[in-house]
Amino acid sequence: MVNLVSGMVDVFADTPLNGNPLAVVEGAGHLEDSILRRIAREFNQSETTFVLQSDRADWKLRSFTASGSEVFGAGHNALGAWLWLGYAGHLGDLSTPKTFRQEIGADILPITMETRGGRIHGRMKQSPLKLSAPLRSLDALAEALGLTIDDLLLSPAPRAADTGASHLMVRLRDRQAVDRAEPSAEKLIQVLGPASAEGCYVYAFETANPTMAYARFFNPAKGLWEDSATGTAAGPLCAYLGSMGLLTNGNELLIEQGTRMGRQSFLQVRLDPDPELSGSGVVVFRGTLHL
């Protein structure tokens, strides 16, 4: 019998049952990858993160989708794991900010944790922005999203942006167009492959508040149909907009995501000069996984 401490964190949320739920498992470093994938399938969340010992950083994180695909980048999977560690007391006194190092795939990335108003808050750096070529034809993209060409805007052009994971950034006309998107998994996968993208982030600027974007995320290739808060897409979106001079609030962007799913989330990103993603979360349960 193997007993593993595990539970769930609602990430990018201040109250339970909002934000993006993340399953977290401790002490599974001795288990084979096939077992890690089966555990992720058991939790059946968008991602399950395993907190492991590291000889390169303070902790090593490995994350799997419910379909068994391993995903990388510092998004809700990483922030949720560190919030879990903080609330469990593994990070010590956080009354003043402390910076740690996390191993995610080949990357070693910093994350700063602190307590604010009784809640643990994290901010973490992502990798420098990498951009792929803009899409040449938008007809297939519009069809894949269940939208019309008129719903898509060309400034900036749809293209894959990567600050740890590569996602296709697609600006739409308005919030209503974002909510109308009804992608075809098969058609969207056919668009994402040639675009060198893993998932698709559709967004629009709030007309009443140009410092804020409204977004939805789809990743059928990884078995994630729609995600309620995607840090690995929010970071490259902010960096891409910044590189094009389209940030109206200096170097910061607030992104609302998950609202149409009934799990409203807010992701704050700033460029320093690489994206720094920040947010808090709530531990909603803690228990023991018996194998």
Residue pairs with C-beta under 8 A, 6 or more apart in sequence:
1 290
1 291
2 31
2 290
2 291
3 288
3 289
3 290
3 291
4 25
4 26
4 27
4 28
4 288
4 289
4 291
5 25
5 26
5 27
5 286
5 287
5 288
5 289
6 23
6 24
6 25
6 26
6 286
6 287
6 288
6 289
7 23
7 24
7 84
7 283
7 284
7 285
7 286
7 287
8 21
8 22
8 23
8 24
8 43
8 45
8 283
8 284
8 285
9 21
9 22
9 24
9 80
9 81
9 83
9 84
9 281
9 282
9 283
9 284
10 16
10 17
10 18
10 19
10 20
10 21
10 22
10 281
10 282
10 284
11 19
11 20
11 21
11 22
11 76
11 79
11 80
11 83
11 229
11 265
11 279
11 281
12 19
12 20
12 76
12 79
12 229
12 231
12 265
12 266
12 267
12 279
12 280
12 281
13 19
13 20
13 263
13 265
13 280
13 281
13 282
14 119
14 280
14 282
15 282
16 282
16 284
17 263
17 284
18 258
18 263
18 264
18 265
19 76
19 228
19 229
19 258
19 263
19 264
19 265
19 281
19 282
20 46
20 76
20 80
20 227
20 228
20 229
20 230
20 258
20 263
20 265
21 45
21 46
21 263
21 284
22 45
22 46
22 47
22 48
22 49
22 76
22 77
22 80
22 81
22 281
23 40
23 43
23 45
23 47
23 48
23 49
24 48
24 49
24 50
24 51
24 80
24 81
24 84
25 39
25 48
25 49
25 50
25 51
25 289
26 50
26 51
27 51
28 35
28 36
28 39
28 50
28 52
29 50
29 52
29 53
29 60
31 39
35 291
36 50
36 62
36 64
37 64
37 68
39 48
39 50
39 64
39 289
39 291
40 47
40 48
40 64
40 65
40 66
40 68
41 66
41 67
41 68
43 66
44 66
45 66
46 65
46 66
46 224
46 227
46 228
47 63
47 64
47 65
47 71
47 76
47 77
47 224
48 63
48 64
48 66
49 61
49 62
49 63
49 77
49 78
49 80
49 81
50 61
50 62
50 63
50 64
51 59
51 60
51 61
51 81
51 84
51 85
52 59
52 60
52 61
52 62
53 59
53 60
54 60
54 103
56 101
56 103
56 108
57 100
57 101
57 102
57 103
57 108
58 100
58 101
58 102
59 81
59 85
59 100
59 102
59 103
60 102
60 103
60 104
61 77
61 78
61 81
61 102
61 103
61 104
62 70
63 70
63 71
63 72
63 77
63 78
64 70
64 71
65 71
65 222
65 223
65 224
66 223
67 222
67 223
68 223
69 222
69 223
71 77
71 165
71 222
71 232
72 104
72 105
72 107
72 164
72 165
72 232
73 104
73 126
73 127
73 163
73 164
73 165
73 231
73 232
73 235
74 102
74 104
74 107
74 109
74 111
74 124
74 125
74 126
74 164
74 231
74 232
74 235
74 277
75 164
75 165
75 230
75 231
75 232
75 233
75 234
75 235
75 277
76 229
76 230
76 231
77 231
78 102
78 104
78 109
78 111
78 124
78 231
79 111
79 122
79 124
79 231
79 277
79 279
79 281
80 281
82 91
82 100
82 102
82 111
82 113
82 122
82 124
83 120
83 122
83 280
83 281
83 283
84 283
85 91
86 94
86 113
86 120
86 122
87 120
87 283
88 286
91 98
91 100
91 113
92 98
94 113
94 114
94 115
94 120
95 114
95 115
96 114
97 112
97 113
97 114
98 112
98 113
98 114
99 110
99 111
99 112
100 110
100 111
100 112
100 113
101 108
101 109
101 110
101 111
102 108
102 109
102 110
102 111
102 124
104 164
107 127
107 164
109 124
109 125
109 126
109 127
109 164
110 124
110 125
111 122
111 123
111 124
111 125
112 122
112 123
112 124
113 120
113 121
113 122
114 120
114 121
114 122
115 121
116 280
119 280
120 280
120 281
121 278
121 279
121 280
122 278
122 279
122 280
123 276
123 277
123 278
124 276
124 277
124 278
125 272
125 274
125 275
125 276
126 163
126 164
126 231
126 232
126 235
126 236
126 239
126 274
126 275
126 276
126 277
127 162
127 163
127 164
127 274
128 163
128 274
129 161
129 162
129 163
129 236
129 239
129 240
129 243
129 274
129 275
130 161
130 162
130 163
130 166
131 159
131 160
131 161
131 162
131 240
131 243
132 159
132 160
132 161
132 162
132 166
132 195
132 196
132 197
133 159
134 157
134 158
134 159
135 141
135 157
135 158
135 159
135 168
135 191
135 195
138 149
138 152
138 154
138 158
139 149
140 187
140 190
140 191
141 152
141 158
141 170
141 191
142 148
142 149
142 151
142 152
143 184
143 187
144 183
144 184
144 187
144 188
144 190
144 191
145 151
145 170
145 181
145 182
145 183
145 188
145 200
145 202
146 180
146 181
146 182
146 183
146 184
147 172
147 177
147 180
147 181
150 173
151 172
151 173
151 177
151 180
152 158
152 170
152 171
152 172
152 173
153 171
153 172
153 173
154 171
155 171
155 244
155 246
156 169
156 171
156 240
156 241
156 244
156 246
158 168
158 169
158 170
158 171
158 195
159 168
159 169
159 195
159 240
160 166
160 167
160 168
160 169
160 195
160 196
160 197
161 167
161 169
161 236
161 237
161 239
161 240
162 236
163 232
163 235
163 236
163 239
163 274
163 275
164 232
164 235
164 236
165 198
165 199
165 232
165 233
165 236
166 196
166 197
166 198
166 236
167 197
167 198
167 199
167 200
167 201
167 217
167 219
167 230
167 232
167 233
167 236
168 191
168 192
168 195
168 197
168 199
168 200
168 201
169 201
169 203
169 233
169 236
169 237
169 240
170 200
170 201
170 202
170 203
171 202
171 203
171 204
171 205
172 178
172 181
172 202
172 203
172 204
173 204
174 204
174 207
175 204
175 206
175 214
177 204
178 202
178 203
178 204
178 214
178 215
178 216
178 260
179 216
179 260
181 202
181 216
181 218
183 200
183 218
183 220
185 220
185 225
186 220
188 200
188 218
188 220
189 220
189 221
191 200
192 198
192 199
192 200
192 221
193 221
198 219
198 221
198 222
199 217
199 218
199 219
199 221
199 222
199 224
199 227
199 230
199 233
200 217
200 218
200 219
201 215
201 216
201 217
201 230
201 233
201 234
201 236
201 237
202 215
202 216
202 217
202 218
203 213
203 214
203 215
203 216
203 237
203 255
204 213
204 214
204 215
205 212
205 213
205 214
206 212
206 213
206 214
206 256
210 248
210 249
211 247
211 248
211 249
211 252
211 253
211 254
212 253
212 254
212 255
212 256
213 237
213 253
213 254
213 255
213 256
214 255
214 256
214 257
214 259
215 230
215 233
215 234
215 237
215 255
215 256
215 257
216 226
216 257
216 260
217 224
217 226
217 227
217 230
217 233
217 257
218 224
218 225
218 226
218 227
219 225
219 227
226 261
227 257
227 258
228 257
228 258
228 261
228 263
228 265
229 257
229 258
229 263
229 265
229 267
230 257
230 267
231 267
231 277
231 279
234 253
234 255
234 257
234 267
234 269
234 275
234 277
235 269
235 275
235 277
236 275
237 253
237 255
237 269
238 247
238 252
238 253
238 255
238 269
238 270
238 271
238 275
239 271
239 274
239 275
241 247
241 253
242 251
242 271
247 253
247 271
251 270
251 271
251 272
252 268
252 269
252 270
252 271
253 268
253 269
253 270
254 266
254 267
254 268
254 269
255 266
255 267
255 268
255 269
256 264
256 265
256 266
257 265
257 266
257 267
258 264
258 265
266 279
267 277
267 279
268 277
268 278
268 279
269 275
269 276
269 277
269 278
270 276
270 278
